[in-house]
Amino acid sequence: MVDDSVSGHRKRLKQRFAQHGLNGFHAYEVLEILLTFAIPRKDVKPIAKRLLAQFGTLAGVFDAQAQELQSVEGLGKESAQFLKLIKAAQVRYLESDLADKTKLDSPESVKAWLRLKLQEKSIEYFGALFTDQQNQCISSEILFEGTVDRAVVYPRTLIKRALELDAKGIIIFHNHPAGTAQASEQDIALTRQLIEACNTLDIKLLDHFLLAGTQVLSFQEQGWWPR
């Protein structure tokens, strides 16, 4: 049996969202309304506040591993998986948005997708977005997986995949799990090597993105692009 005060509070939260979206919601209230769909017949406000106390921000909560979430008092396996599902669904949403765009003229959508895709990864990944003649995304793929501080990249594999897709443009990306927000000399040298390899096949390397902690940095914007 649900306590009337709890039931009424849940109803008011949902009414606020129906009328105004999440405008005016505190961070704990965002988690609270989400948890009402995963945890029935229980006051979930204390759980929402404990989540924020442990992980700091909404991003911290959604980036946490399922086992870490389950360590929070009141949050079981299924409700932890529910929070992970929300993050995974957002990644898929952004991926579908990328694929449907007429052009990838702005780096912002790429940055948002990369942050969700790679932010919580503990090893280094290297991947690419392949585009057609109109800069429309054809495919987004992780091509290489590495260790905590290194992923070995084979340019031939990247070029081969671009030719298979008949891609005319490539945006490459990788992450620094340790959070170092600076391109290394090796990163810049690899970018130069890939530019030269792409040019010989009339393929344009459009940009290189680095994910470090919560930051997604464009080589073009940061002045790291080889001259």
Buried (B, 14 or more C-beta within 10 A) or exposed (E): EEEEEBEEBBEEBEEBBEEEEEEEBEBBBBBBBBBBEBBEEBBBBEBBBBBBEBBEEBBBBBBBEEEBBBEBEBBEEEBBBBBBEEBEEBBEEBBEEBEEBEEBEEBEBBBBBBBBBBBBEEEBBBBBBBBBEEBBBBBBEBBBEBEEEEBEBEEEEBBEBBEEBEBBBBBBBBBBBEEEBEBBEEBBEBBBEBBEBBEEEEBBBBBBBBBBBEEBBBBEEBEBBBE
